[in-house]
Amino acid sequence: MNICGNKVILRALEPSDMPYLREMINDPEMERMVIGWSFPVSEKQQMDWYNRVISDNKNFRFAIMYEGKFVGISTLTRIDWKNRSADHGIKLCNDAPKGVGIGTDSVYATMKYAFEELQLNRLYGSILEYNIASQKLYAKCGWKVEGNYRQSVFKNNAYHDEWPVAILRDEYFEWKENRGK
């Protein structure tokens, strides 16, 4: 089943997507903007990862397709079926078209699936204090900053604050209703 936004389609990851994901993971600029860190990933390591995660029912990873091209990944991870919550994140390729709403529509399509299909109650994530694009994206999509983990991330030879963000099911439906207004 594909998940359709207004501009993007989220679909299951395929082996043919792995070179794009590997390029994103190995991109120093992408690494600078996300929480966590990774070592350079080889083709074999990327395929090993794919084979491990493809049938995991607590972590869903979707290819973001725009005009038939792979432009990024959207995730629902650490799904807690009892408490109806999941961690969400997206990464867009550096060459994904800018300013056309791919990020917003990807978050929308993921929220739609999480809240309307999976019946989750809460999505959450974290944003680095200097990742202004992500801050604007999630605010635009109705997410709320829930606090500030001071100097919790060491990256680029400095400590940075991590901002936990979340949206609840009721907030999503209110946002969706008022979205076009």
GUVEX-628279 format. One record per residue (C-alpha): chain; x, y, z; residue number from 1. Coordinates in nm, 3 decimals. Example, Ala and Ser with C-alpha at 12.3 -4.5 7.8 and 13.67 -1.06 7.14 Angstrom:
! GUVEX-628279
+-------+---------+---------+---------+-----+
: chain :      px :      py :      pz :   n :
+-------+---------+---------+---------+-----+
:     A :   1.230 :  -0.450 :   0.780 :   1 :
:     A :   1.367 :  -0.106 :   0.714 :   2 :
+-------+---------+---------+---------+-----+
END
This chain:
! GUVEX-628279
+-------+---------+---------+---------+-----+
: chain :      px :      py :      pz :   n :
+-------+---------+---------+---------+-----+
:     A :   0.000 :   0.000 :   0.000 :   1 :
:     A :   0.129 :   0.344 :  -0.090 :   2 :
:     A :   0.058 :   0.643 :   0.132 :   3 :
:     A :  -0.047 :   0.943 :  -0.072 :   4 :
:     A :   0.000 :   1.303 :   0.025 :   5 :
:     A :  -0.101 :   1.589 :  -0.201 :   6 :
:     A :   0.238 :   1.603 :  -0.374 :   7 :
:     A :   0.434 :   1.302 :  -0.255 :   8 :
:     A :   0.386 :   0.930 :  -0.231 :   9 :
:     A :   0.533 :   0.732 :   0.056 :  10 :
:     A :   0.606 :   0.374 :  -0.037 :  11 :
:     A :   0.794 :   0.080 :   0.109 :  12 :
:     A :   1.170 :   0.096 :   0.076 :  13 :
:     A :   1.317 :  -0.117 :  -0.201 :  14 :
:     A :   1.671 :  -0.246 :  -0.253 :  15 :
:     A :   1.703 :   0.003 :  -0.541 :  16 :
:     A :   1.664 :   0.289 :  -0.289 :  17 :
:     A :   1.974 :   0.190 :  -0.094 :  18 :
:     A :   2.227 :   0.388 :  -0.302 :  19 :
:     A :   2.024 :   0.706 :  -0.236 :  20 :
:     A :   2.005 :   0.633 :   0.137 :  21 :
:     A :   2.375 :   0.555 :   0.151 :  22 :
:     A :   2.453 :   0.885 :  -0.020 :  23 :
:     A :   2.239 :   1.069 :   0.237 :  24 :
:     A :   2.402 :   0.890 :   0.533 :  25 :
:     A :   2.751 :   0.958 :   0.399 :  26 :
:     A :   2.676 :   1.327 :   0.332 :  27 :
:     A :   2.859 :   1.546 :   0.590 :  28 :
:     A :   2.605 :   1.829 :   0.559 :  29 :
:     A :   2.316 :   1.590 :   0.627 :  30 :
:     A :   2.507 :   1.447 :   0.924 :  31 :
:     A :   2.556 :   1.797 :   1.065 :  32 :
:     A :   2.181 :   1.865 :   1.074 :  33 :
:     A :   2.055 :   1.549 :   1.245 :  34 :
:     A :   2.078 :   1.418 :   1.599 :  35 :
:     A :   2.304 :   1.119 :   1.635 :  36 :
:     A :   2.602 :   1.028 :   1.426 :  37 :
:     A :   2.714 :   0.759 :   1.188 :  38 :
:     A :   3.027 :   0.625 :   1.034 :  39 :
:     A :   3.070 :   0.608 :   0.658 :  40 :
:     A :   2.852 :   0.327 :   0.524 :  41 :
:     A :   2.957 :   0.084 :   0.253 :  42 :
:     A :   2.726 :  -0.068 :  -0.007 :  43 :
:     A :   2.733 :  -0.401 :   0.178 :  44 :
:     A :   2.657 :  -0.238 :   0.513 :  45 :
:     A :   2.363 :  -0.052 :   0.360 :  46 :
:     A :   2.218 :  -0.373 :   0.215 :  47 :
:     A :   2.274 :  -0.556 :   0.545 :  48 :
:     A :   2.080 :  -0.277 :   0.721 :  49 :
:     A :   1.799 :  -0.302 :   0.467 :  50 :
:     A :   1.771 :  -0.679 :   0.513 :  51 :
:     A :   1.753 :  -0.636 :   0.893 :  52 :
:     A :   1.485 :  -0.365 :   0.900 :  53 :
:     A :   1.257 :  -0.458 :   0.612 :  54 :
:     A :   1.024 :  -0.680 :   0.818 :  55 :
:     A :   1.040 :  -0.492 :   1.149 :  56 :
:     A :   0.689 :  -0.414 :   1.279 :  57 :
:     A :   0.806 :  -0.151 :   1.531 :  58 :
:     A :   0.992 :   0.063 :   1.281 :  59 :
:     A :   0.848 :   0.173 :   0.947 :  60 :
:     A :   1.063 :   0.347 :   0.689 :  61 :
:     A :   0.916 :   0.492 :   0.372 :  62 :
:     A :   1.071 :   0.618 :   0.051 :  63 :
:     A :   0.946 :   0.968 :  -0.031 :  64 :
:     A :   0.863 :   0.987 :  -0.401 :  65 :
:     A :   0.806 :   1.315 :  -0.583 :  66 :
:     A :   0.726 :   1.318 :  -0.953 :  67 :
:     A :   0.841 :   0.955 :  -0.971 :  68 :
:     A :   1.181 :   1.019 :  -0.813 :  69 :
:     A :   1.323 :   0.917 :  -0.476 :  70 :
:     A :   1.372 :   1.240 :  -0.278 :  71 :
:     A :   1.408 :   1.119 :   0.080 :  72 :
:     A :   1.294 :   0.898 :   0.364 :  73 :
:     A :   1.018 :   0.932 :   0.623 :  74 :
:     A :   1.017 :   0.716 :   0.934 :  75 :
:     A :   0.793 :   0.598 :   1.213 :  76 :
:     A :   1.026 :   0.425 :   1.458 :  77 :
:     A :   1.012 :   0.297 :   1.815 :  78 :
:     A :   0.641 :   0.234 :   1.768 :  79 :
:     A :   0.485 :   0.166 :   2.106 :  80 :
:     A :   0.163 :  -0.019 :   2.023 :  81 :
:     A :   0.043 :  -0.019 :   2.385 :  82 :
:     A :   0.080 :   0.357 :   2.438 :  83 :
:     A :   0.005 :   0.437 :   2.071 :  84 :
:     A :   0.311 :   0.653 :   2.005 :  85 :
:     A :   0.604 :   0.662 :   1.763 :  86 :
:     A :   0.917 :   0.860 :   1.685 :  87 :
:     A :   0.901 :   1.038 :   1.349 :  88 :
:     A :   1.166 :   1.190 :   1.128 :  89 :
:     A :   1.235 :   1.276 :   0.767 :  90 :
:     A :   1.547 :   1.329 :   0.563 :  91 :
:     A :   1.537 :   1.485 :   0.218 :  92 :
:     A :   1.809 :   1.441 :  -0.042 :  93 :
:     A :   2.020 :   1.749 :  -0.107 :  94 :
:     A :   1.904 :   1.754 :  -0.469 :  95 :
:     A :   1.532 :   1.733 :  -0.378 :  96 :
:     A :   1.349 :   2.037 :  -0.518 :  97 :
:     A :   1.328 :   2.316 :  -0.260 :  98 :
:     A :   1.029 :   2.536 :  -0.186 :  99 :
:     A :   0.764 :   2.312 :  -0.343 : 100 :
:     A :   0.624 :   2.163 :  -0.023 : 101 :
:     A :   0.789 :   1.820 :  -0.028 : 102 :
:     A :   0.882 :   1.836 :   0.340 : 103 :
:     A :   0.541 :   1.959 :   0.454 : 104 :
:     A :   0.355 :   1.705 :   0.244 : 105 :
:     A :   0.584 :   1.423 :   0.361 : 106 :
:     A :   0.515 :   1.507 :   0.726 : 107 :
:     A :   0.142 :   1.537 :   0.647 : 108 :
:     A :   0.129 :   1.199 :   0.470 : 109 :
:     A :   0.316 :   1.034 :   0.756 : 110 :
:     A :   0.085 :   1.191 :   1.017 : 111 :
:     A :  -0.219 :   1.089 :   0.814 : 112 :
:     A :  -0.100 :   0.727 :   0.809 : 113 :
:     A :   0.002 :   0.728 :   1.177 : 114 :
:     A :  -0.316 :   0.887 :   1.312 : 115 :
:     A :  -0.581 :   0.772 :   1.065 : 116 :
:     A :  -0.460 :   0.422 :   0.973 : 117 :
:     A :  -0.245 :   0.306 :   1.264 : 118 :
:     A :  -0.461 :   0.490 :   1.519 : 119 :
:     A :  -0.158 :   0.625 :   1.705 : 120 :
:     A :  -0.213 :   0.901 :   1.960 : 121 :
:     A :   0.125 :   1.076 :   1.963 : 122 :
:     A :   0.417 :   1.135 :   1.731 : 123 :
:     A :   0.739 :   1.279 :   1.864 : 124 :
:     A :   1.087 :   1.368 :   1.747 : 125 :
:     A :   1.386 :   1.588 :   1.824 : 126 :
:     A :   1.540 :   1.884 :   1.644 : 127 :
:     A :   1.881 :   2.041 :   1.690 : 128 :
:     A :   1.865 :   2.402 :   1.806 : 129 :
:     A :   2.034 :   2.529 :   1.489 : 130 :
:     A :   1.823 :   2.328 :   1.242 : 131 :
:     A :   1.596 :   2.619 :   1.155 : 132 :
:     A :   1.446 :   2.447 :   0.849 : 133 :
:     A :   1.320 :   2.155 :   1.061 : 134 :
:     A :   1.190 :   2.391 :   1.330 : 135 :
:     A :   0.985 :   2.580 :   1.070 : 136 :
:     A :   0.866 :   2.261 :   0.901 : 137 :
:     A :   0.732 :   2.098 :   1.214 : 138 :
:     A :   0.578 :   2.421 :   1.347 : 139 :
:     A :   0.401 :   2.460 :   1.012 : 140 :
:     A :   0.267 :   2.105 :   1.052 : 141 :
:     A :   0.120 :   2.176 :   1.396 : 142 :
:     A :   0.391 :   2.022 :   1.612 : 143 :
:     A :   0.478 :   2.174 :   1.949 : 144 :
:     A :   0.817 :   2.215 :   2.116 : 145 :
:     A :   0.788 :   2.027 :   2.446 : 146 :
:     A :   1.107 :   2.139 :   2.614 : 147 :
:     A :   1.479 :   2.184 :   2.577 : 148 :
:     A :   1.748 :   1.927 :   2.650 : 149 :
:     A :   2.033 :   2.164 :   2.720 : 150 :
:     A :   2.369 :   2.074 :   2.566 : 151 :
:     A :   2.258 :   1.715 :   2.513 : 152 :
:     A :   2.420 :   1.669 :   2.171 : 153 :
:     A :   2.791 :   1.697 :   2.101 : 154 :
:     A :   2.840 :   1.769 :   1.733 : 155 :
:     A :   3.089 :   1.973 :   1.532 : 156 :
:     A :   3.313 :   2.020 :   1.837 : 157 :
:     A :   3.042 :   2.189 :   2.044 : 158 :
:     A :   2.748 :   2.104 :   2.267 : 159 :
:     A :   2.403 :   2.184 :   2.131 : 160 :
:     A :   2.051 :   2.188 :   2.269 : 161 :
:     A :   1.802 :   1.930 :   2.150 : 162 :
:     A :   1.439 :   2.035 :   2.120 : 163 :
:     A :   1.184 :   1.758 :   2.171 : 164 :
:     A :   0.876 :   1.813 :   1.953 : 165 :
:     A :   0.546 :   1.627 :   1.931 : 166 :
:     A :   0.193 :   1.632 :   1.800 : 167 :
:     A :  -0.111 :   1.456 :   1.943 : 168 :
:     A :  -0.388 :   1.290 :   1.746 : 169 :
:     A :  -0.644 :   1.562 :   1.839 : 170 :
:     A :  -0.397 :   1.836 :   1.742 : 171 :
:     A :  -0.340 :   1.665 :   1.406 : 172 :
:     A :  -0.712 :   1.661 :   1.324 : 173 :
:     A :  -0.746 :   2.026 :   1.429 : 174 :
:     A :  -0.443 :   2.118 :   1.216 : 175 :
:     A :  -0.579 :   1.919 :   0.921 : 176 :
:     A :  -0.919 :   2.092 :   0.945 : 177 :
:     A :  -0.763 :   2.440 :   0.954 : 178 :
:     A :  -0.477 :   2.368 :   0.712 : 179 :
:     A :  -0.629 :   2.534 :   0.408 : 180 :
:     A :  -0.761 :   2.837 :   0.596 : 181 :
+-------+---------+---------+---------+-----+
END
